[in-house]
């Protein structure tokens, strides 16, 4: 059950990031075409893509850190 919930959360953030990229694409295509420029699409797309990507990156980092796959850099060692 725990695995299903974690997969559902990951997939939802993946879809949020994908929708953000789609909004960026639509905003750029509308500004290049004859349609009025809708800057909110580009701004919302950047926010959604950034939110989804940062969550997925943080999840992967946390999982690798928990499994001991990340080591401290040399400059942080005493």
N, CA, C and O atoms as a Maestro MAE file, in Angstrom:
{
 s_m_m2io_version
 :::
 2.0.0
}

f_m_ct {
 s_m_title
 :::
 protein
 m_atom[312] {
  # First column is atom index #
  i_m_mmod_type
  r_m_x_coord
  r_m_y_coord
  r_m_z_coord
  i_m_residue_number
  s_m_chain_name
  s_m_pdb_residue_name
  s_m_pdb_atom_name
  i_m_atomic_number
  :::
  1 25 0.820 -1.190 0.000 1 A "UNK " " N  " 7
  2 3 0.000 0.000 0.000 1 A "UNK " " CA " 6
  3 2 0.872 1.265 0.000 1 A "UNK " " C  " 6
  4 15 0.572 2.247 -0.680 1 A "UNK " " O  " 8
  5 25 1.950 1.212 0.776 2 A "UNK " " N  " 7
  6 3 2.847 2.358 0.850 2 A "UNK " " CA " 6
  7 2 3.518 2.618 -0.496 2 A "UNK " " C  " 6
  8 15 3.725 3.768 -0.883 2 A "UNK " " O  " 8
  9 25 3.851 1.558 -1.195 3 A "UNK " " N  " 7
  10 3 4.486 1.697 -2.506 3 A "UNK " " CA " 6
  11 2 3.525 2.319 -3.515 3 A "UNK " " C  " 6
  12 15 3.926 3.149 -4.331 3 A "UNK " " O  " 8
  13 25 2.269 1.921 -3.458 4 A "UNK " " N  " 7
  14 3 1.273 2.462 -4.390 4 A "UNK " " CA " 6
  15 2 1.092 3.958 -4.165 4 A "UNK " " C  " 6
  16 15 0.993 4.726 -5.122 4 A "UNK " " O  " 8
  17 25 1.049 4.368 -2.914 5 A "UNK " " N  " 7
  18 3 0.884 5.789 -2.606 5 A "UNK " " CA " 6
  19 2 2.096 6.585 -3.078 5 A "UNK " " C  " 6
  20 15 1.947 7.669 -3.644 5 A "UNK " " O  " 8
  21 25 3.292 6.052 -2.849 6 A "UNK " " N  " 7
  22 3 4.489 6.783 -3.291 6 A "UNK " " CA " 6
  23 2 4.549 6.870 -4.816 6 A "UNK " " C  " 6
  24 15 4.951 7.901 -5.355 6 A "UNK " " O  " 8
  25 25 4.160 5.813 -5.514 7 A "UNK " " N  " 7
  26 3 4.128 5.863 -6.975 7 A "UNK " " CA " 6
  27 2 3.087 6.860 -7.464 7 A "UNK " " C  " 6
  28 15 3.321 7.574 -8.439 7 A "UNK " " O  " 8
  29 25 1.943 6.912 -6.797 8 A "UNK " " N  " 7
  30 3 0.904 7.864 -7.193 8 A "UNK " " CA " 6
  31 2 1.388 9.302 -7.026 8 A "UNK " " C  " 6
  32 15 1.116 10.152 -7.873 8 A "UNK " " O  " 8
  33 25 2.101 9.573 -5.938 9 A "UNK " " N  " 7
  34 3 2.637 10.918 -5.723 9 A "UNK " " CA " 6
  35 2 3.679 11.253 -6.785 9 A "UNK " " C  " 6
  36 15 3.674 12.355 -7.332 9 A "UNK " " O  " 8
  37 25 4.569 10.310 -7.081 10 A "UNK " " N  " 7
  38 3 5.596 10.556 -8.099 10 A "UNK " " CA " 6
  39 2 4.985 10.799 -9.475 10 A "UNK " " C  " 6
  40 15 5.403 11.708 -10.191 10 A "UNK " " O  " 8
  41 25 4.005 9.992 -9.839 11 A "UNK " " N  " 7
  42 3 3.377 10.144 -11.153 11 A "UNK " " CA " 6
  43 2 2.631 11.467 -11.243 11 A "UNK " " C  " 6
  44 15 2.643 12.116 -12.289 11 A "UNK " " O  " 8
  45 25 1.975 11.874 -10.145 12 A "UNK " " N  " 7
  46 3 1.246 13.143 -10.182 12 A "UNK " " CA " 6
  47 2 2.201 14.323 -10.370 12 A "UNK " " C  " 6
  48 15 1.890 15.246 -11.123 12 A "UNK " " O  " 8
  49 25 3.355 14.312 -9.702 13 A "UNK " " N  " 7
  50 3 4.306 15.402 -9.893 13 A "UNK " " CA " 6
  51 2 4.957 15.336 -11.267 13 A "UNK " " C  " 6
  52 15 5.305 16.374 -11.830 13 A "UNK " " O  " 8
  53 25 5.126 14.148 -11.813 14 A "UNK " " N  " 7
  54 3 5.637 14.013 -13.176 14 A "UNK " " CA " 6
  55 2 4.645 14.624 -14.166 14 A "UNK " " C  " 6
  56 15 5.048 15.301 -15.112 14 A "UNK " " O  " 8
  57 25 3.355 14.386 -13.951 15 A "UNK " " N  " 7
  58 3 2.334 14.960 -14.828 15 A "UNK " " CA " 6
  59 2 2.245 16.478 -14.669 15 A "UNK " " C  " 6
  60 15 2.009 17.189 -15.646 15 A "UNK " " O  " 8
  61 25 2.431 16.975 -13.450 16 A "UNK " " N  " 7
  62 3 2.434 18.424 -13.231 16 A "UNK " " CA " 6
  63 2 3.581 19.073 -14.002 16 A "UNK " " C  " 6
  64 15 3.397 20.115 -14.631 16 A "UNK " " O  " 8
  65 25 4.766 18.460 -13.954 17 A "UNK " " N  " 7
  66 3 5.913 18.996 -14.696 17 A "UNK " " CA " 6
  67 2 5.650 18.942 -16.201 17 A "UNK " " C  " 6
  68 15 6.004 19.870 -16.928 17 A "UNK " " O  " 8
  69 25 5.038 17.872 -16.663 18 A "UNK " " N  " 7
  70 3 4.713 17.759 -18.084 18 A "UNK " " CA " 6
  71 2 3.701 18.799 -18.528 18 A "UNK " " C  " 6
  72 15 3.818 19.354 -19.621 18 A "UNK " " O  " 8
  73 25 2.710 19.068 -17.690 19 A "UNK " " N  " 7
  74 3 1.729 20.099 -18.019 19 A "UNK " " CA " 6
  75 2 2.382 21.478 -18.045 19 A "UNK " " C  " 6
  76 15 2.010 22.329 -18.853 19 A "UNK " " O  " 8
  77 25 3.349 21.697 -17.167 20 A "UNK " " N  " 7
  78 3 4.078 22.964 -17.184 20 A "UNK " " CA " 6
  79 2 4.845 23.156 -18.478 20 A "UNK " " C  " 6
  80 15 4.846 24.246 -19.050 20 A "UNK " " O  " 8
  81 25 5.495 22.105 -18.938 21 A "UNK " " N  " 7
  82 3 6.230 22.186 -20.209 21 A "UNK " " CA " 6
  83 2 5.262 22.417 -21.364 21 A "UNK " " C  " 6
  84 15 5.576 23.153 -22.299 21 A "UNK " " O  " 8
  85 25 4.086 21.794 -21.302 22 A "UNK " " N  " 7
  86 3 3.082 21.994 -22.341 22 A "UNK " " CA " 6
  87 2 2.579 23.437 -22.343 22 A "UNK " " C  " 6
  88 15 2.378 24.013 -23.413 22 A "UNK " " O  " 8
  89 25 2.374 24.030 -21.167 23 A "UNK " " N  " 7
  90 3 1.933 25.424 -21.104 23 A "UNK " " CA " 6
  91 2 2.998 26.373 -21.651 23 A "UNK " " C  " 6
  92 15 2.670 27.361 -22.309 23 A "UNK " " O  " 8
  93 25 4.264 26.080 -21.384 24 A "UNK " " N  " 7
  94 3 5.342 26.901 -21.949 24 A "UNK " " CA " 6
  95 2 5.308 26.819 -23.471 24 A "UNK " " C  " 6
  96 15 5.432 27.834 -24.157 24 A "UNK " " O  " 8
  97 25 5.141 25.614 -23.989 25 A "UNK " " N  " 7
  98 3 5.093 25.424 -25.444 25 A "UNK " " CA " 6
  99 2 3.916 26.174 -26.058 25 A "UNK " " C  " 6
  100 15 4.067 26.839 -27.083 25 A "UNK " " O  " 8
  101 25 2.744 26.067 -25.432 26 A "UNK " " N  " 7
  102 3 1.570 26.762 -25.957 26 A "UNK " " CA " 6
  103 2 1.740 28.278 -25.908 26 A "UNK " " C  " 6
  104 15 1.337 28.980 -26.836 26 A "UNK " " O  " 8
  105 25 2.331 28.780 -24.833 27 A "UNK " " N  " 7
  106 3 2.551 30.219 -24.728 27 A "UNK " " CA " 6
  107 2 3.496 30.735 -25.795 27 A "UNK " " C  " 6
  108 15 3.282 31.811 -26.355 27 A "UNK " " O  " 8
  109 25 4.542 29.970 -26.078 28 A "UNK " " N  " 7
  110 3 5.491 30.387 -27.116 28 A "UNK " " CA " 6
  111 2 4.847 30.313 -28.492 28 A "UNK " " C  " 6
  112 15 5.033 31.214 -29.310 28 A "UNK " " O  " 8
  113 25 4.096 29.259 -28.758 29 A "UNK " " N  " 7
  114 3 3.439 29.130 -30.058 29 A "UNK " " CA " 6
  115 2 2.394 30.220 -30.262 29 A "UNK " " C  " 6
  116 15 2.252 30.736 -31.371 29 A "UNK " " O  " 8
  117 25 1.661 30.579 -29.206 30 A "UNK " " N  " 7
  118 3 0.672 31.646 -29.332 30 A "UNK " " CA " 6
  119 2 1.334 32.998 -29.553 30 A "UNK " " C  " 6
  120 15 0.801 33.831 -30.286 30 A "UNK " " O  " 8
  121 25 2.483 33.228 -28.932 31 A "UNK " " N  " 7
  122 3 3.154 34.512 -29.129 31 A "UNK " " CA " 6
  123 2 3.773 34.604 -30.524 31 A "UNK " " C  " 6
  124 15 3.889 35.698 -31.075 31 A "UNK " " O  " 8
  125 25 4.169 33.478 -31.094 32 A "UNK " " N  " 7
  126 3 4.723 33.492 -32.447 32 A "UNK " " CA " 6
  127 2 3.634 33.596 -33.505 32 A "UNK " " C  " 6
  128 15 3.873 34.109 -34.598 32 A "UNK " " O  " 8
  129 25 2.442 33.113 -33.185 33 A "UNK " " N  " 7
  130 3 1.334 33.165 -34.127 33 A "UNK " " CA " 6
  131 2 0.620 34.499 -34.056 33 A "UNK " " C  " 6
  132 15 1.140 35.478 -33.520 33 A "UNK " " O  " 8
  133 25 -0.578 34.516 -34.606 34 A "UNK " " N  " 7
  134 3 -1.343 35.753 -34.637 34 A "UNK " " CA " 6
  135 2 -2.254 35.899 -33.426 34 A "UNK " " C  " 6
  136 15 -3.011 36.865 -33.333 34 A "UNK " " O  " 8
  137 25 -2.189 34.959 -32.507 35 A "UNK " " N  " 7
  138 3 -3.024 35.052 -31.312 35 A "UNK " " CA " 6
  139 2 -2.409 36.061 -30.343 35 A "UNK " " C  " 6
  140 15 -1.202 36.299 -30.371 35 A "UNK " " O  " 8
  141 25 -3.238 36.647 -29.492 36 A "UNK " " N  " 7
  142 3 -2.680 37.589 -28.511 36 A "UNK " " CA " 6
  143 2 -1.749 36.876 -27.540 36 A "UNK " " C  " 6
  144 15 -1.932 35.703 -27.213 36 A "UNK " " O  " 8
  145 25 -0.758 37.613 -27.096 37 A "UNK " " N  " 7
  146 3 0.238 37.034 -26.199 37 A "UNK " " CA " 6
  147 2 -0.386 36.789 -24.833 37 A "UNK " " C  " 6
  148 15 -0.926 37.700 -24.207 37 A "UNK " " O  " 8
  149 25 -0.302 35.561 -24.393 38 A "UNK " " N  " 7
  150 3 -0.827 35.209 -23.078 38 A "UNK " " CA " 6
  151 2 0.364 34.851 -22.196 38 A "UNK " " C  " 6
  152 15 0.769 33.691 -22.109 38 A "UNK " " O  " 8
  153 25 0.907 35.863 -21.552 39 A "UNK " " N  " 7
  154 3 2.100 35.671 -20.736 39 A "UNK " " CA " 6
  155 2 1.866 34.806 -19.518 39 A "UNK " " C  " 6
  156 15 2.805 34.220 -18.979 39 A "UNK " " O  " 8
  157 25 0.612 34.721 -19.076 40 A "UNK " " N  " 7
  158 3 0.325 33.898 -17.899 40 A "UNK " " CA " 6
  159 2 0.595 32.431 -18.178 40 A "UNK " " C  " 6
  160 15 0.945 31.687 -17.262 40 A "UNK " " O  " 8
  161 25 0.441 31.996 -19.429 41 A "UNK " " N  " 7
  162 3 0.719 30.596 -19.758 41 A "UNK " " CA " 6
  163 2 2.192 30.278 -19.563 41 A "UNK " " C  " 6
  164 15 2.535 29.230 -19.016 41 A "UNK " " O  " 8
  165 25 3.050 31.160 -19.998 42 A "UNK " " N  " 7
  166 3 4.489 30.923 -19.872 42 A "UNK " " CA " 6
  167 2 4.908 30.958 -18.408 42 A "UNK " " C  " 6
  168 15 5.681 30.110 -17.961 42 A "UNK " " O  " 8
  169 25 4.397 31.941 -17.656 43 A "UNK " " N  " 7
  170 3 4.761 32.056 -16.237 43 A "UNK " " CA " 6
  171 2 4.256 30.857 -15.447 43 A "UNK " " C  " 6
  172 15 4.997 30.279 -14.652 43 A "UNK " " O  " 8
  173 25 2.996 30.479 -15.662 44 A "UNK " " N  " 7
  174 3 2.438 29.319 -14.966 44 A "UNK " " CA " 6
  175 2 3.160 28.040 -15.376 44 A "UNK " " C  " 6
  176 15 3.384 27.160 -14.545 44 A "UNK " " O  " 8
  177 25 3.525 27.933 -16.645 45 A "UNK " " N  " 7
  178 3 4.260 26.766 -17.118 45 A "UNK " " CA " 6
  179 2 5.628 26.645 -16.478 45 A "UNK " " C  " 6
  180 15 6.052 25.548 -16.112 45 A "UNK " " O  " 8
  181 25 6.324 27.772 -16.341 46 A "UNK " " N  " 7
  182 3 7.639 27.744 -15.692 46 A "UNK " " CA " 6
  183 2 7.502 27.339 -14.234 46 A "UNK " " C  " 6
  184 15 8.304 26.556 -13.728 46 A "UNK " " O  " 8
  185 25 6.480 27.874 -13.550 47 A "UNK " " N  " 7
  186 3 6.267 27.517 -12.144 47 A "UNK " " CA " 6
  187 2 5.939 26.033 -11.978 47 A "UNK " " C  " 6
  188 15 6.491 25.367 -11.103 47 A "UNK " " O  " 8
  189 25 5.039 25.517 -12.824 48 A "UNK " " N  " 7
  190 3 4.666 24.102 -12.707 48 A "UNK " " CA " 6
  191 2 5.828 23.183 -13.065 48 A "UNK " " C  " 6
  192 15 6.063 22.184 -12.385 48 A "UNK " " O  " 8
  193 25 6.550 23.514 -14.122 49 A "UNK " " N  " 7
  194 3 7.687 22.678 -14.511 49 A "UNK " " CA " 6
  195 2 8.769 22.708 -13.438 49 A "UNK " " C  " 6
  196 15 9.367 21.677 -13.130 49 A "UNK " " O  " 8
  197 25 9.022 23.875 -12.872 50 A "UNK " " N  " 7
  198 3 10.019 23.978 -11.805 50 A "UNK " " CA " 6
  199 2 9.601 23.233 -10.556 50 A "UNK " " C  " 6
  200 15 10.421 22.566 -9.926 50 A "UNK " " O  " 8
  201 25 8.327 23.340 -10.191 51 A "UNK " " N  " 7
  202 3 7.825 22.637 -9.010 51 A "UNK " " CA " 6
  203 2 7.930 21.122 -9.182 51 A "UNK " " C  " 6
  204 15 8.417 20.423 -8.294 51 A "UNK " " O  " 8
  205 25 7.475 20.626 -10.319 52 A "UNK " " N  " 7
  206 3 7.526 19.185 -10.556 52 A "UNK " " CA " 6
  207 2 8.939 18.649 -10.634 52 A "UNK " " C  " 6
  208 15 9.243 17.597 -10.070 52 A "UNK " " O  " 8
  209 25 9.802 19.368 -11.330 53 A "UNK " " N  " 7
  210 3 11.183 18.919 -11.470 53 A "UNK " " CA " 6
  211 2 11.929 18.960 -10.147 53 A "UNK " " C  " 6
  212 15 12.700 18.050 -9.840 53 A "UNK " " O  " 8
  213 25 11.707 20.010 -9.358 54 A "UNK " " N  " 7
  214 3 12.405 20.093 -8.069 54 A "UNK " " CA " 6
  215 2 11.917 19.024 -7.102 54 A "UNK " " C  " 6
  216 15 12.709 18.493 -6.324 54 A "UNK " " O  " 8
  217 25 10.628 18.698 -7.135 55 A "UNK " " N  " 7
  218 3 10.132 17.634 -6.268 55 A "UNK " " CA " 6
  219 2 10.730 16.288 -6.662 55 A "UNK " " C  " 6
  220 15 11.160 15.522 -5.800 55 A "UNK " " O  " 8
  221 25 10.758 16.001 -7.958 56 A "UNK " " N  " 7
  222 3 11.322 14.727 -8.410 56 A "UNK " " CA " 6
  223 2 12.813 14.643 -8.101 56 A "UNK " " C  " 6
  224 15 13.299 13.590 -7.688 56 A "UNK " " O  " 8
  225 25 13.541 15.736 -8.296 57 A "UNK " " N  " 7
  226 3 14.967 15.747 -7.970 57 A "UNK " " CA " 6
  227 2 15.216 15.565 -6.483 57 A "UNK " " C  " 6
  228 15 16.134 14.847 -6.086 57 A "UNK " " O  " 8
  229 25 14.404 16.212 -5.663 58 A "UNK " " N  " 7
  230 3 14.534 16.059 -4.219 58 A "UNK " " CA " 6
  231 2 14.208 14.656 -3.759 58 A "UNK " " C  " 6
  232 15 14.838 14.135 -2.839 58 A "UNK " " O  " 8
  233 25 13.221 14.040 -4.399 59 A "UNK " " N  " 7
  234 3 12.863 12.666 -4.050 59 A "UNK " " CA " 6
  235 2 14.005 11.712 -4.370 59 A "UNK " " C  " 6
  236 15 14.341 10.848 -3.559 59 A "UNK " " O  " 8
  237 25 14.600 11.864 -5.545 60 A "UNK " " N  " 7
  238 3 15.712 10.995 -5.939 60 A "UNK " " CA " 6
  239 2 16.911 11.226 -5.029 60 A "UNK " " C  " 6
  240 15 17.581 10.271 -4.635 60 A "UNK " " O  " 8
  241 25 17.189 12.489 -4.690 61 A "UNK " " N  " 7
  242 3 18.307 12.799 -3.797 61 A "UNK " " CA " 6
  243 2 18.080 12.194 -2.412 61 A "UNK " " C  " 6
  244 15 18.991 11.599 -1.836 61 A "UNK " " O  " 8
  245 25 16.878 12.344 -1.883 62 A "UNK " " N  " 7
  246 3 16.575 11.815 -0.547 62 A "UNK " " CA " 6
  247 2 16.679 10.289 -0.523 62 A "UNK " " C  " 6
  248 15 17.189 9.711 0.437 62 A "UNK " " O  " 8
  249 25 16.192 9.640 -1.587 63 A "UNK " " N  " 7
  250 3 16.263 8.179 -1.646 63 A "UNK " " CA " 6
  251 2 17.706 7.694 -1.717 63 A "UNK " " C  " 6
  252 15 18.072 6.725 -1.051 63 A "UNK " " O  " 8
  253 25 18.526 8.366 -2.525 64 A "UNK " " N  " 7
  254 3 19.934 7.974 -2.633 64 A "UNK " " CA " 6
  255 2 20.678 8.242 -1.329 64 A "UNK " " C  " 6
  256 15 21.546 7.461 -0.940 64 A "UNK " " O  " 8
  257 25 20.350 9.325 -0.660 65 A "UNK " " N  " 7
  258 3 20.988 9.642 0.619 65 A "UNK " " CA " 6
  259 2 20.600 8.626 1.684 65 A "UNK " " C  " 6
  260 15 21.434 8.220 2.495 65 A "UNK " " O  " 8
  261 25 19.352 8.220 1.684 66 A "UNK " " N  " 7
  262 3 18.878 7.236 2.656 66 A "UNK " " CA " 6
  263 2 19.541 5.879 2.435 66 A "UNK " " C  " 6
  264 15 19.791 5.155 3.399 66 A "UNK " " O  " 8
  265 25 19.825 5.528 1.201 67 A "UNK " " N  " 7
  266 3 20.477 4.251 0.893 67 A "UNK " " CA " 6
  267 2 21.990 4.317 1.035 67 A "UNK " " C  " 6
  268 15 22.665 3.301 0.873 67 A "UNK " " O  " 8
  269 25 22.532 5.483 1.333 68 A "UNK " " N  " 7
  270 3 23.971 5.624 1.525 68 A "UNK " " CA " 6
  271 2 24.758 5.709 0.237 68 A "UNK " " C  " 6
  272 15 25.950 5.402 0.232 68 A "UNK " " O  " 8
  273 25 24.138 6.114 -0.850 69 A "UNK " " N  " 7
  274 3 24.822 6.199 -2.134 69 A "UNK " " CA " 6
  275 2 25.494 7.551 -2.351 69 A "UNK " " C  " 6
  276 15 26.265 7.716 -3.296 69 A "UNK " " O  " 8
  277 25 25.206 8.516 -1.486 70 A "UNK " " N  " 7
  278 3 25.792 9.845 -1.616 70 A "UNK " " CA " 6
  279 2 26.845 10.015 -0.539 70 A "UNK " " C  " 6
  280 15 26.589 9.789 0.644 70 A "UNK " " O  " 8
  281 25 28.020 10.413 -0.961 71 A "UNK " " N  " 7
  282 3 29.113 10.629 -0.024 71 A "UNK " " CA " 6
  283 2 29.412 12.118 0.059 71 A "UNK " " C  " 6
  284 15 29.148 12.865 -0.884 71 A "UNK " " O  " 8
  285 25 29.964 12.548 1.191 72 A "UNK " " N  " 7
  286 3 30.313 13.954 1.357 72 A "UNK " " CA " 6
  287 2 31.483 14.301 0.442 72 A "UNK " " C  " 6
  288 15 32.392 13.491 0.259 72 A "UNK " " O  " 8
  289 25 31.463 15.507 -0.135 73 A "UNK " " N  " 7
  290 3 32.600 15.936 -0.950 73 A "UNK " " CA " 6
  291 2 33.857 16.096 -0.098 73 A "UNK " " C  " 6
  292 15 33.780 16.229 1.124 73 A "UNK " " O  " 8
  293 25 35.001 16.081 -0.752 74 A "UNK " " N  " 7
  294 3 36.279 16.186 -0.043 74 A "UNK " " CA " 6
  295 2 36.411 17.495 0.724 74 A "UNK " " C  " 6
  296 15 37.010 17.519 1.800 74 A "UNK " " O  " 8
  297 25 35.867 18.570 0.196 75 A "UNK " " N  " 7
  298 3 36.023 19.851 0.858 75 A "UNK " " CA " 6
  299 2 35.173 19.951 2.127 75 A "UNK " " C  " 6
  300 15 35.403 20.845 2.942 75 A "UNK " " O  " 8
  301 25 34.194 19.054 2.317 76 A "UNK " " N  " 7
  302 3 33.373 19.076 3.522 76 A "UNK " " CA " 6
  303 2 33.912 18.157 4.609 76 A "UNK " " C  " 6
  304 15 33.497 18.259 5.764 76 A "UNK " " O  " 8
  305 25 34.820 17.271 4.260 77 A "UNK " " N  " 7
  306 3 35.374 16.350 5.251 77 A "UNK " " CA " 6
  307 2 36.363 17.079 6.142 77 A "UNK " " C  " 6
  308 15 37.061 17.990 5.698 77 A "UNK " " O  " 8
  309 25 36.417 16.676 7.389 78 A "UNK " " N  " 7
  310 3 37.348 17.310 8.334 78 A "UNK " " CA " 6
  311 2 38.534 16.434 8.593 78 A "UNK " " C  " 6
  312 15 39.420 16.806 9.363 78 A "UNK " " O  " 8
  :::
 }
 m_bond[311] {
  # First column is bond index #
  i_m_from
  i_m_to
  i_m_order
  :::
  1 1 2 1
  2 2 3 1
  3 3 4 2
  4 3 5 1
  5 5 6 1
  6 6 7 1
  7 7 8 2
  8 7 9 1
  9 9 10 1
  10 10 11 1
  11 11 12 2
  12 11 13 1
  13 13 14 1
  14 14 15 1
  15 15 16 2
  16 15 17 1
  17 17 18 1
  18 18 19 1
  19 19 20 2
  20 19 21 1
  21 21 22 1
  22 22 23 1
  23 23 24 2
  24 23 25 1
  25 25 26 1
  26 26 27 1
  27 27 28 2
  28 27 29 1
  29 29 30 1
  30 30 31 1
  31 31 32 2
  32 31 33 1
  33 33 34 1
  34 34 35 1
  35 35 36 2
  36 35 37 1
  37 37 38 1
  38 38 39 1
  39 39 40 2
  40 39 41 1
  41 41 42 1
  42 42 43 1
  43 43 44 2
  44 43 45 1
  45 45 46 1
  46 46 47 1
  47 47 48 2
  48 47 49 1
  49 49 50 1
  50 50 51 1
  51 51 52 2
  52 51 53 1
  53 53 54 1
  54 54 55 1
  55 55 56 2
  56 55 57 1
  57 57 58 1
  58 58 59 1
  59 59 60 2
  60 59 61 1
  61 61 62 1
  62 62 63 1
  63 63 64 2
  64 63 65 1
  65 65 66 1
  66 66 67 1
  67 67 68 2
  68 67 69 1
  69 69 70 1
  70 70 71 1
  71 71 72 2
  72 71 73 1
  73 73 74 1
  74 74 75 1
  75 75 76 2
  76 75 77 1
  77 77 78 1
  78 78 79 1
  79 79 80 2
  80 79 81 1
  81 81 82 1
  82 82 83 1
  83 83 84 2
  84 83 85 1
  85 85 86 1
  86 86 87 1
  87 87 88 2
  88 87 89 1
  89 89 90 1
  90 90 91 1
  91 91 92 2
  92 91 93 1
  93 93 94 1
  94 94 95 1
  95 95 96 2
  96 95 97 1
  97 97 98 1
  98 98 99 1
  99 99 100 2
  100 99 101 1
  101 101 102 1
  102 102 103 1
  103 103 104 2
  104 103 105 1
  105 105 106 1
  106 106 107 1
  107 107 108 2
  108 107 109 1
  109 109 110 1
  110 110 111 1
  111 111 112 2
  112 111 113 1
  113 113 114 1
  114 114 115 1
  115 115 116 2
  116 115 117 1
  117 117 118 1
  118 118 119 1
  119 119 120 2
  120 119 121 1
  121 121 122 1
  122 122 123 1
  123 123 124 2
  124 123 125 1
  125 125 126 1
  126 126 127 1
  127 127 128 2
  128 127 129 1
  129 129 130 1
  130 130 131 1
  131 131 132 2
  132 131 133 1
  133 133 134 1
  134 134 135 1
  135 135 136 2
  136 135 137 1
  137 137 138 1
  138 138 139 1
  139 139 140 2
  140 139 141 1
  141 141 142 1
  142 142 143 1
  143 143 144 2
  144 143 145 1
  145 145 146 1
  146 146 147 1
  147 147 148 2
  148 147 149 1
  149 149 150 1
  150 150 151 1
  151 151 152 2
  152 151 153 1
  153 153 154 1
  154 154 155 1
  155 155 156 2
  156 155 157 1
  157 157 158 1
  158 158 159 1
  159 159 160 2
  160 159 161 1
  161 161 162 1
  162 162 163 1
  163 163 164 2
  164 163 165 1
  165 165 166 1
  166 166 167 1
  167 167 168 2
  168 167 169 1
  169 169 170 1
  170 170 171 1
  171 171 172 2
  172 171 173 1
  173 173 174 1
  174 174 175 1
  175 175 176 2
  176 175 177 1
  177 177 178 1
  178 178 179 1
  179 179 180 2
  180 179 181 1
  181 181 182 1
  182 182 183 1
  183 183 184 2
  184 183 185 1
  185 185 186 1
  186 186 187 1
  187 187 188 2
  188 187 189 1
  189 189 190 1
  190 190 191 1
  191 191 192 2
  192 191 193 1
  193 193 194 1
  194 194 195 1
  195 195 196 2
  196 195 197 1
  197 197 198 1
  198 198 199 1
  199 199 200 2
  200 199 201 1
  201 201 202 1
  202 202 203 1
  203 203 204 2
  204 203 205 1
  205 205 206 1
  206 206 207 1
  207 207 208 2
  208 207 209 1
  209 209 210 1
  210 210 211 1
  211 211 212 2
  212 211 213 1
  213 213 214 1
  214 214 215 1
  215 215 216 2
  216 215 217 1
  217 217 218 1
  218 218 219 1
  219 219 220 2
  220 219 221 1
  221 221 222 1
  222 222 223 1
  223 223 224 2
  224 223 225 1
  225 225 226 1
  226 226 227 1
  227 227 228 2
  228 227 229 1
  229 229 230 1
  230 230 231 1
  231 231 232 2
  232 231 233 1
  233 233 234 1
  234 234 235 1
  235 235 236 2
  236 235 237 1
  237 237 238 1
  238 238 239 1
  239 239 240 2
  240 239 241 1
  241 241 242 1
  242 242 243 1
  243 243 244 2
  244 243 245 1
  245 245 246 1
  246 246 247 1
  247 247 248 2
  248 247 249 1
  249 249 250 1
  250 250 251 1
  251 251 252 2
  252 251 253 1
  253 253 254 1
  254 254 255 1
  255 255 256 2
  256 255 257 1
  257 257 258 1
  258 258 259 1
  259 259 260 2
  260 259 261 1
  261 261 262 1
  262 262 263 1
  263 263 264 2
  264 263 265 1
  265 265 266 1
  266 266 267 1
  267 267 268 2
  268 267 269 1
  269 269 270 1
  270 270 271 1
  271 271 272 2
  272 271 273 1
  273 273 274 1
  274 274 275 1
  275 275 276 2
  276 275 277 1
  277 277 278 1
  278 278 279 1
  279 279 280 2
  280 279 281 1
  281 281 282 1
  282 282 283 1
  283 283 284 2
  284 283 285 1
  285 285 286 1
  286 286 287 1
  287 287 288 2
  288 287 289 1
  289 289 290 1
  290 290 291 1
  291 291 292 2
  292 291 293 1
  293 293 294 1
  294 294 295 1
  295 295 296 2
  296 295 297 1
  297 297 298 1
  298 298 299 1
  299 299 300 2
  300 299 301 1
  301 301 302 1
  302 302 303 1
  303 303 304 2
  304 303 305 1
  305 305 306 1
  306 306 307 1
  307 307 308 2
  308 307 309 1
  309 309 310 1
  310 310 311 1
  311 311 312 2
  :::
 }
}
